């Protein structure tokens, strides 16, 4: 997100009324929590599955 700034650091074009630079940064700020939430849900589902399999082995 930060190291590629020189590639997209432009005022034009405008996206949703904002310079592309601002749109890019705000977009990632909004997407990051959603991506992290999705990763958390996937990990919790995997953990629950592993716990269920461990429970079956002990029975």
Secondary structure, DSSP 4 states (H G I P E B T S, - for coil): --TTHHHH--S-SEETTEEHHHHHHHHHHHHHHHHHHHHHHHHHHHHHHHHHHHHHHH-
